[in-house]
Amino acid sequence: MRLKLPIQSVLSLSLPMVGSRFLQMLSGFAGQMMAAQLGKTVLAASALINSTFVFILLIFLPLIFSLSFLCAELFGAKKYSDIGELVQQGVVLSLLLSLVMMICLWFSPLLLSAFHENPVLIHYVRDYFRLLTWGVAPILLQNCLEQFCFGVGRQRIVMWVNAFSLLVGVGFAYVFIFGKCGFSSLGIRGLALGFALQATINFLILLTIIFFSKSFQIFSLFQFRRHYNWRWIKKIMQVGWPMSVQFGGELAAFFVMTMMIGWLGVRALAAVQITQQWLLLLIVPVFAMSEAAGILVGQAIGANNRYQLRGIGQASLMVAVCFVALVSIAYLLFPDFLASFYIAIHDPRNAPMLHLVRILFILTSVTLLLASIRDVISGLLRGLLDTRFPMMVGLAVMWGLVIPLGYWMAIPLHDGVVGFRVGANIALAIGAVIVCWRWRFILTLIKHDQNEAIPLSDAQ
């Protein structure tokens, strides 16, 4: 199979997914910009809100992400009725998870109080989550339908719906925050209400399209079924829980790393924050490519076209590496411009920090390359429903290598934040090599066992 064809498939699937992810990030960015107009206290509270919400969301959302890989495999096998049953049970699971997530958000201010956060900030956090709680079910249901659309190759619909709901949601947030069009000013609560309405609108539009579109009728999503053993909920949980543990564990490790870098001083922490903000922004397309790679693998496995797997893997890596190369050029050639979004680069007092930022951007380009390789290969493995191995590698690398090695090079060796980044890159390189080995090992199993539809059940 020529490499050109899988590259086209990867781009066709990943670009709309990248667009959808960016639109969702843009919604949060616009909300932060509006919150900044309410004063420093509200802006500080929004930082607590974001960190708390992202942590809770990353515990529940990866369970829903697994639905796209399962849909992809069934779609490749042309088991359309099973897809309908899977999505119906995915909706039920989303509703159950939303109840638990609502409880977590409702009582999260108590956890912040236990960490002795400012009571004034906690008051804003409580007001925000009390309103956002009612948008939790639409958020998870929206993601359930989005993962279904991704798995069956209807990704462009998701992108356009996200674009429309972004405009409506940001508009609602603006009206409610600042009290426009005759409404009372709700402040930070208006932002929560705007996001809740945006998720609700997004879900309802997707549901309406799926209901009326003829291309979705083959899945019989709205057909009444008797669910006796709830097999697909069990499968979603089985595939999804390692992803939840991995994302939550890596986010916790990221928090610990930030705390350690804070020991090195304000300048080091500020410089790292500048480069990390750009890293986190640009890792979103890589994650979308990782999802797309897993979906294509699932479709190939379902269709019993296992000969396509190597080409899909090579194409996915090639697309991701080319993207990272373009980004790295910007990191290397325009570090001052990127830093100017956060600091006054012409202020002589910022010269030492700017020098440090330039060095960190060089190291960050390496970080992005290694992270993209690891993430794309992990996505390929998830397409084979092998989610436990990437979880174990991810947690082992972050907690067993990145943090200890970074700490050792930064503090005992006195290399500072540069040493921390170098140590982290060494650890990420080891992790990338391990998941690459796993992918090659699975391909070897598939090549030598042509009678197994999915050889991963034994390999795990």
Secondary structure, 3 states (H helix, E strand, C coil): CCCHHHHHHHHHHHHHHHHHHHHHHHHHHHHHHHHHCCCHHHHHHHHHHHHHHHHHHHHHHHHHHHHHHHHHHHHHCCCHHHHHHHHHHHHHHHHHHHHHHHHHHHHHHHHHHHCCCCHHHHHHHHHHHHHHHHHHHHHHHHHHHHHHHHHCCCHHHHHHHHHHHHHHHHHHHHHHHHCCCCCCCCCHHHHHHHHHHHHHHHHHHHHHHHHHCHHHHHHCCCCCCCCCCCHHHHHHHHHHHHHHHHHHHHHHHHHHHHHHHHCCCHHHHHHHHHHHHHHHHHHHHHHHHHHHHHHHHHHHHHCCCHHHHHHHHHHHHHHHHHHHHHHHHHHHHCHHHHHCCCCCCCCHHHHHHHHHHHHHHHHHHHHHHHHHHHHHHHHHHHHCCCCHHHHHHHHHHHHHHHHHHHHHHHCCCCCHHHHHHHHHHHHHHHHHHHHHHHHHHHHHHHHHCCCCCCCHHHHC
